[in-house]
Amino acid sequence: RYMSHLRHVREIIGFLPGVSDFAALSLMITSKGAHFIADTQVRPNPSAEELAEIAVLAANHVQRFAMKPKIAFVSHSDFGSYDTDSSRKMRRAAALLREKHPEIESDGEMQGDTALSEAARKMVLPHSKLEGAANVLIMPTLDAANVAYQMIKTLGDALPVGPILIGPARPAHILTPGVTARGILNMTAVAAVEAQERAGRSQANLFG
């Protein structure tokens, strides 16, 4: 059902300029803070270029929550400790993001604990460009992202928000079948904030 609705959004609303496809950003609020995971719904096996694009879209959206995005490209490898197709993809995605958007705080490729623990990261790479815990986890595949999201939601007693669709030309979100009443309210608020922000930009362009 999700993919069926997604086709309608593609056909009717379309993408932001320069965006190749949508992605889904899922927010998990736990006792340790708020963390975003992407892509939990849309792109099965994104390329390095797509992952860098997803990271930019995620960073822009995270700022709407009054948070500074701290992006980690997550892998089974820590900064070259393994040399596999997956680890090379994540390494290249991290390099592409640094090259195109050096203003975004990011690093990778790194393991999950390295992403979430600055102490663990400093042991592996003392001069990492990422400070503190990452709050945006870019996963190598949809499987990895969705499994991580579902496990944290269930085992971590987390409050989930999303999936937040990033990349459409207008605010649009697709709810999953198991969404609660609170989940609907949360996503309505997310969409309203997006719409207000875009309306504000349009007015500024009109009168500025």
VENZI-V395321 format. One record per pair of residues at least 6 apart in sequence whose ideal C-beta (glycine too) atoms are under 8 Angstrom apart, sorted by the first residue. I is the first residue (numbers start at 0). J is the second residue. D is the distance in whole Angstrom. If there is no record, write none. Layout:
i=<I & I>
j=<J & J>
d=<D & D>
//
This chain:
i=<0 & 1 & 1 & 1 & 4 & 5 & 5 & 5 & 8 & 8 & 8 & 8 & 8 & 9 & 12 & 12 & 12 & 12 & 13 & 13 & 14 & 14 & 14 & 14 & 14 & 15 & 15 & 15 & 15 & 18 & 18 & 18 & 19 & 19 & 20 & 20 & 20 & 20 & 21 & 21 & 21 & 21 & 21 & 22 & 22 & 22 & 22 & 22 & 22 & 22 & 22 & 22 & 22 & 22 & 22 & 22 & 23 & 23 & 23 & 23 & 23 & 23 & 23 & 23 & 23 & 23 & 24 & 24 & 24 & 24 & 24 & 24 & 24 & 24 & 24 & 24 & 24 & 24 & 24 & 25 & 25 & 25 & 25 & 25 & 25 & 25 & 25 & 25 & 25 & 25 & 25 & 26 & 26 & 26 & 26 & 26 & 26 & 26 & 26 & 27 & 27 & 27 & 27 & 27 & 27 & 27 & 27 & 27 & 27 & 27 & 27 & 28 & 28 & 28 & 28 & 29 & 29 & 29 & 29 & 29 & 31 & 32 & 32 & 33 & 33 & 33 & 34 & 34 & 34 & 34 & 34 & 34 & 35 & 35 & 35 & 35 & 35 & 36 & 36 & 36 & 36 & 36 & 36 & 37 & 37 & 37 & 37 & 37 & 37 & 37 & 37 & 37 & 38 & 38 & 38 & 38 & 38 & 39 & 39 & 39 & 39 & 39 & 39 & 40 & 40 & 40 & 40 & 41 & 41 & 42 & 42 & 42 & 43 & 43 & 43 & 44 & 44 & 45 & 45 & 46 & 47 & 47 & 47 & 47 & 47 & 48 & 48 & 50 & 50 & 50 & 50 & 50 & 50 & 51 & 51 & 51 & 51 & 53 & 53 & 54 & 54 & 54 & 54 & 54 & 54 & 54 & 54 & 55 & 55 & 55 & 55 & 56 & 56 & 57 & 57 & 57 & 57 & 57 & 58 & 58 & 58 & 58 & 58 & 59 & 60 & 60 & 61 & 61 & 61 & 61 & 62 & 63 & 63 & 63 & 63 & 66 & 67 & 68 & 68 & 68 & 68 & 69 & 69 & 69 & 69 & 69 & 69 & 69 & 69 & 69 & 70 & 70 & 70 & 70 & 70 & 70 & 70 & 70 & 70 & 70 & 71 & 71 & 71 & 71 & 71 & 71 & 71 & 71 & 71 & 71 & 71 & 71 & 72 & 72 & 72 & 72 & 72 & 72 & 72 & 72 & 72 & 72 & 72 & 73 & 73 & 73 & 73 & 73 & 73 & 73 & 73 & 73 & 73 & 73 & 73 & 74 & 74 & 74 & 74 & 74 & 74 & 74 & 74 & 74 & 74 & 75 & 75 & 75 & 75 & 75 & 76 & 76 & 76 & 76 & 76 & 76 & 76 & 76 & 76 & 77 & 77 & 77 & 77 & 77 & 77 & 78 & 78 & 78 & 78 & 78 & 79 & 79 & 79 & 80 & 85 & 85 & 86 & 88 & 89 & 89 & 89 & 89 & 90 & 90 & 92 & 92 & 92 & 93 & 93 & 93 & 93 & 96 & 96 & 97 & 97 & 104 & 104 & 104 & 105 & 105 & 106 & 106 & 106 & 106 & 106 & 107 & 109 & 109 & 109 & 111 & 111 & 112 & 113 & 113 & 113 & 114 & 114 & 114 & 114 & 114 & 115 & 115 & 116 & 117 & 117 & 117 & 117 & 120 & 120 & 121 & 136 & 136 & 138 & 138 & 148 & 151 & 152 & 159 & 160 & 160 & 160 & 160 & 161 & 161 & 162 & 162 & 162 & 163 & 163 & 163 & 164 & 164 & 164 & 169 & 170 & 170 & 170 & 170 & 171 & 172 & 172 & 172 & 174 & 174 & 174 & 178>
j=<176 & 40 & 173 & 175 & 173 & 21 & 41 & 173 & 21 & 164 & 167 & 171 & 173 & 21 & 167 & 168 & 169 & 171 & 167 & 168 & 20 & 21 & 166 & 167 & 168 & 56 & 166 & 167 & 168 & 52 & 56 & 166 & 49 & 52 & 41 & 42 & 49 & 166 & 41 & 164 & 165 & 166 & 167 & 37 & 38 & 40 & 41 & 42 & 45 & 52 & 53 & 56 & 57 & 164 & 165 & 166 & 37 & 38 & 39 & 40 & 41 & 161 & 162 & 163 & 164 & 165 & 35 & 36 & 37 & 38 & 39 & 56 & 57 & 60 & 161 & 162 & 163 & 164 & 165 & 35 & 36 & 37 & 39 & 40 & 144 & 148 & 159 & 160 & 161 & 162 & 163 & 33 & 34 & 35 & 64 & 159 & 160 & 161 & 163 & 33 & 34 & 35 & 36 & 148 & 151 & 152 & 155 & 157 & 158 & 159 & 160 & 157 & 158 & 159 & 160 & 151 & 155 & 156 & 157 & 158 & 132 & 132 & 134 & 64 & 66 & 134 & 115 & 133 & 134 & 135 & 136 & 151 & 57 & 61 & 134 & 135 & 136 & 136 & 138 & 144 & 147 & 148 & 151 & 53 & 54 & 57 & 135 & 136 & 137 & 138 & 144 & 165 & 45 & 53 & 138 & 141 & 144 & 141 & 144 & 145 & 148 & 161 & 162 & 141 & 145 & 162 & 173 & 141 & 164 & 49 & 53 & 141 & 140 & 141 & 142 & 140 & 141 & 53 & 140 & 88 & 88 & 89 & 91 & 92 & 95 & 92 & 95 & 72 & 88 & 89 & 92 & 137 & 139 & 92 & 95 & 96 & 99 & 137 & 165 & 70 & 72 & 92 & 96 & 103 & 105 & 135 & 137 & 96 & 99 & 100 & 103 & 165 & 166 & 68 & 70 & 135 & 137 & 165 & 68 & 70 & 100 & 103 & 135 & 165 & 163 & 165 & 67 & 68 & 134 & 135 & 68 & 189 & 192 & 193 & 196 & 134 & 104 & 103 & 104 & 134 & 135 & 104 & 105 & 129 & 130 & 131 & 132 & 133 & 134 & 135 & 96 & 103 & 104 & 105 & 106 & 107 & 129 & 133 & 135 & 137 & 105 & 106 & 107 & 109 & 113 & 114 & 115 & 129 & 133 & 135 & 136 & 137 & 89 & 90 & 92 & 93 & 96 & 105 & 106 & 107 & 108 & 109 & 137 & 89 & 107 & 108 & 109 & 110 & 111 & 114 & 136 & 137 & 138 & 139 & 143 & 81 & 85 & 86 & 89 & 90 & 107 & 108 & 109 & 110 & 139 & 81 & 83 & 85 & 86 & 110 & 82 & 83 & 85 & 86 & 89 & 90 & 108 & 109 & 110 & 108 & 109 & 110 & 113 & 123 & 124 & 107 & 108 & 109 & 123 & 124 & 86 & 90 & 108 & 123 & 139 & 140 & 108 & 139 & 107 & 108 & 137 & 139 & 107 & 108 & 107 & 108 & 137 & 105 & 106 & 107 & 108 & 103 & 105 & 105 & 128 & 128 & 129 & 130 & 128 & 129 & 120 & 124 & 127 & 128 & 129 & 137 & 120 & 123 & 124 & 136 & 147 & 119 & 119 & 120 & 123 & 120 & 129 & 132 & 133 & 136 & 132 & 133 & 132 & 129 & 130 & 131 & 132 & 127 & 129 & 127 & 144 & 147 & 144 & 147 & 159 & 157 & 159 & 182 & 182 & 185 & 186 & 189 & 186 & 189 & 172 & 173 & 175 & 172 & 186 & 189 & 171 & 172 & 173 & 197 & 190 & 193 & 194 & 197 & 190 & 186 & 189 & 190 & 182 & 183 & 186 & 186>
d=<7 & 6 & 6 & 7 & 5 & 7 & 7 & 6 & 7 & 7 & 6 & 5 & 7 & 7 & 5 & 5 & 5 & 5 & 7 & 5 & 7 & 7 & 6 & 7 & 6 & 8 & 6 & 7 & 6 & 7 & 7 & 5 & 7 & 6 & 7 & 6 & 7 & 7 & 5 & 6 & 7 & 4 & 6 & 6 & 4 & 8 & 5 & 6 & 8 & 8 & 4 & 6 & 7 & 8 & 5 & 6 & 7 & 5 & 5 & 3 & 5 & 7 & 4 & 7 & 6 & 7 & 5 & 7 & 5 & 8 & 7 & 8 & 5 & 6 & 6 & 7 & 4 & 8 & 5 & 7 & 5 & 7 & 4 & 8 & 8 & 5 & 7 & 7 & 4 & 5 & 7 & 6 & 7 & 5 & 8 & 7 & 4 & 5 & 7 & 7 & 5 & 8 & 7 & 7 & 5 & 7 & 7 & 4 & 7 & 6 & 8 & 6 & 4 & 8 & 7 & 7 & 5 & 7 & 5 & 8 & 8 & 7 & 7 & 7 & 7 & 6 & 8 & 8 & 5 & 8 & 6 & 8 & 6 & 6 & 6 & 5 & 7 & 5 & 6 & 5 & 6 & 5 & 8 & 5 & 8 & 5 & 7 & 7 & 6 & 7 & 6 & 8 & 7 & 6 & 7 & 6 & 6 & 7 & 5 & 5 & 5 & 7 & 6 & 7 & 7 & 5 & 8 & 7 & 8 & 6 & 7 & 6 & 7 & 5 & 8 & 5 & 7 & 6 & 8 & 7 & 5 & 8 & 4 & 4 & 6 & 8 & 6 & 7 & 7 & 7 & 4 & 6 & 8 & 5 & 4 & 5 & 7 & 6 & 8 & 5 & 7 & 7 & 5 & 7 & 7 & 7 & 5 & 7 & 8 & 6 & 7 & 4 & 5 & 7 & 7 & 5 & 7 & 6 & 4 & 6 & 8 & 5 & 7 & 8 & 6 & 5 & 8 & 4 & 7 & 6 & 7 & 8 & 6 & 7 & 7 & 6 & 7 & 6 & 7 & 7 & 5 & 5 & 7 & 6 & 7 & 6 & 7 & 5 & 5 & 6 & 7 & 6 & 7 & 4 & 8 & 8 & 8 & 6 & 4 & 6 & 7 & 6 & 6 & 6 & 8 & 4 & 8 & 6 & 4 & 7 & 6 & 7 & 5 & 8 & 5 & 4 & 8 & 7 & 7 & 3 & 5 & 7 & 5 & 7 & 7 & 7 & 7 & 7 & 6 & 6 & 5 & 6 & 6 & 7 & 8 & 8 & 6 & 5 & 4 & 8 & 7 & 4 & 7 & 7 & 6 & 6 & 8 & 7 & 7 & 7 & 8 & 7 & 8 & 4 & 7 & 8 & 5 & 8 & 7 & 8 & 5 & 5 & 6 & 5 & 8 & 8 & 7 & 6 & 6 & 5 & 8 & 7 & 8 & 8 & 5 & 8 & 6 & 6 & 6 & 4 & 8 & 6 & 7 & 5 & 7 & 8 & 7 & 6 & 6 & 4 & 6 & 6 & 5 & 7 & 7 & 7 & 6 & 7 & 7 & 7 & 8 & 8 & 5 & 5 & 4 & 8 & 7 & 7 & 8 & 7 & 8 & 5 & 5 & 5 & 6 & 8 & 8 & 7 & 4 & 6 & 5 & 6 & 7 & 8 & 7 & 5 & 6 & 5 & 7 & 7 & 8 & 7 & 4 & 6 & 8 & 5 & 5 & 7 & 7 & 5 & 7 & 7 & 7 & 8 & 7 & 7 & 7 & 6 & 8 & 6 & 6 & 5 & 6 & 8 & 5 & 4 & 5 & 7 & 8 & 5 & 7 & 6 & 7 & 7 & 6 & 8>
//
